[in-house]
Amino acid sequence: MRFTVVVIDPAEQGLAAAWLASADRNAVADAAHRMERLLAAHPLDVGEDRASSVSRVGFVPPLGFTFDVVVDDATVYVTDIWLTS
């Protein structure tokens, strides 16, 4: 099953801030693309669970991100993105 990945506004703002703050903006852009591909393919295999099995945190260096998986709708909501280094 393929999942739709939705990056909500606060996460988009976090990604923009990470990109602006990074010395290697290409690495941030590449990580964001890898994150989206991983989440679209197998979101429950990405990262580890937090409050529940569908609320998760993941890392694709240099980015960290939180996300929620709604299996019934085949949708992943990225709720926050930050620069880890």
C-alpha positions in Angstrom: 0.0 0.0 0.0 1.3 3.5 -0.8 0.7 6.3 1.7 0.0 9.9 1.0 2.5 12.1 2.9 1.1 15.5 4.2 3.6 17.9 5.7 1.5 20.3 7.8 2.4 24.0 8.1 4.5 23.9 11.3 6.6 21.1 9.9 7.0 23.0 6.6 8.2 26.0 8.6 10.6 23.8 10.5 12.0 22.4 7.3 12.4 26.0 5.9 14.2 27.0 9.1 16.5 23.9 8.9 17.3 24.6 5.3 18.2 28.3 6.1 20.3 27.3 9.1 22.2 24.5 7.5 25.7 24.9 6.1 24.8 22.1 3.6 21.4 23.0 2.2 21.6 20.2 -0.4 21.9 17.6 2.4 18.7 19.0 4.0 16.8 18.9 0.7 18.1 15.3 0.0 17.0 14.2 3.5 13.6 15.7 3.1 13.1 13.8 -0.2 14.3 10.6 1.4 12.0 11.1 4.4 9.0 11.5 2.1 9.9 8.4 0.1 10.3 6.3 3.2 7.1 7.5 4.7 5.1 6.9 1.5 6.4 3.4 1.2 6.5 1.9 4.8 5.7 4.6 7.5 5.3 2.1 10.3 8.8 0.8 9.7 10.3 4.4 10.0 11.7 5.5 13.3 10.1 4.5 16.6 6.7 5.0 18.2 6.0 7.6 20.8 2.6 8.2 22.5 1.1 5.3 20.4 2.1 3.0 17.7 0.9 5.5 15.1 2.7 8.6 16.6 6.3 8.3 15.7 9.7 10.0 15.5 12.2 9.4 12.8 15.6 10.6 11.7 17.1 11.0 8.2 20.3 13.0 9.0 20.5 15.9 9.2 16.8 16.0 9.9 14.6 14.7 12.7 10.8 14.6 12.3 7.6 13.6 14.1 4.7 12.1 12.2 1.3 10.4 12.7 0.2 7.4 10.5 -3.5 7.0 9.7 -3.6 3.5 8.3 -7.3 3.5 7.4 -6.8 6.6 5.2 -3.3 5.6 4.0 -2.1 9.0 5.0 1.0 10.2 7.0 1.0 13.6 8.6 4.4 15.1 9.3 3.9 17.3 12.3 7.4 18.7 13.0 10.8 18.8 11.3 14.1 20.0 12.8 17.8 20.1 12.1 19.7 17.5 14.2 23.2 18.8 13.7 
